[in-house]
């Protein structure tokens, strides 16, 4: 098992300093954001890398002697967005990331399945979470008719470059659970599309990530280490909690493409992303590692830090210790 960090939390510093932080944590991998919702801060020359062996070689030289190596590229976005400006950019970011990954000797690109609108001509994505009425199933049929050909084409593109695309089972995406993964593969016959197993999004859905890993088996290509804590307010509002606040233009906010922005997380949230150990203990993460190891002993498992109660480095330190302890416990058996 290879342990590392998804680099978005370290976008506040140059690549060399990010590598020092990761190496200092006793970890050996960095998953590099390469586009999508976030800019490619640590790989701004990605176009040149994808096109030029010399540029790829020069970029790889920056990792020499650091003890840290690239552990996948990440371009999470919405390539199926009904706004063509957003969809086309995010789709091209995936293709560019696949080309760059191949140039860098990488075999994994992480992204999301995306989410179309609910009907032709609409402006916004439509996330159906409970299709109890026939109209909701009509929306899903329409969305799958968009998703299947897109991912069939992307599967061929990835295969041609010797790269596998790992979809994060993220909310507000068409594919967000095990059933949907199987449906996507059934509809497309894909061999190079699978899953990035981020346990956190399954936790809040009340699914069991370990059971999902064992159910999907070889469709698990890559993994993220992020925990979730269910809060007391879940008793009142459930886990489908929409108490977000719209941020104004004069506040710090993250652009998600076009004129879409990330909102502020609810202050009285039903659940929160937390560092490893604050939602599930080391014993759980040991079993998570065991399940991943059964699929691929060389799986990359990268920490994603989004715990707002902890600073950037503090959160990575907490998560790294739990993850290293879990791996040591597994290896000692």
C-alpha positions, 0 to 999 in steps of 0.5 A: 500500500502506498500512502500519500496526500492529495495536494489541494490542501497544500496549494498555498505553497510551492511544489517543493515545499509541499513535497517537504511537508509530505515527506516530513509526514513519513508519506511517499505520494502526492496526488496532483490536482490537474484541473477541473474545479481547481487550477493545476497549481503544482503542475501549471505546465501540464499542457507542455508535459502532455505534449513534450517528453522533455517537459515531462522529464523536466517535471519528474526531475523536481521529485528526485531526492525528495522521497515523494513520487507522483501518486495520480492526477486529479481533475474533479469537475462536471464534464456533463454539466448542461452549461457547455462552457463548464462541461467542455472545459472539464471534459478537456481537463480530463483528456489533458490529464490522461495525456499528461499522466501517460507522459509522466508514467502514471496510470491513474486519473481521478475525476467525477462522473458528472451530472447533466441537467434534467431535460434539454435546454436547462441551465443547471444540473439536476441531482435525483436522490430518491426517484419515487415518481415516474418523472424522476426516472424520466430525468435519470433515463435522460441523464444516462443517455448523456453519460453513457456515450461520454464515458464510452468515448473517455474509456477508449481515450484512456485505454489508448493512453494506458491510463485508468480513470477513477471516479469519486463517488461524490454527491451531485454526480450521476454515479455516487454509489455501488449500484450506479458504478455497476450500471455505468460499466454495464451501459458502456462496457468500460475497461478503463473506468472505475472508482476512486474509493473515497470513504467519506462520501459513503460514510455520510450516505450511511453506506459501508466503504469496506463492503463497497470495496469488496462488492466492486473489487477490481473496479476500485482503482485508487483510494482517498483517506478522509473521514466523516463525523455524524453530528447530533443535528442529523437526528433533526435534519437527516444527512441530506442537509441543505443548510448552506449559505451563499457567499457574496462576491466580496468574500473568499470563495471557490469558483466551480466553473462559469458563474457557479461557486462553492457555498459555505458549509452549514454551521449546524451541520448534520455531518462534517468531513474530519481528519482520520480518527475523528469519525472512525478509529484506527481499527476501522482504517486497518480494515479499510486498508485490508479490503483495498489490499485484497484488490491491489497490494500497490493501491495508492491511498492518499489523504484528503484534508477538509477538516475545518477544525484543524489547520492545513498541516495539523490536519495532515499530521493527525490523519497521517498518524492514524493512517500509518498506525493502521497500515502498521497494524495490518502489516503486523498481522 
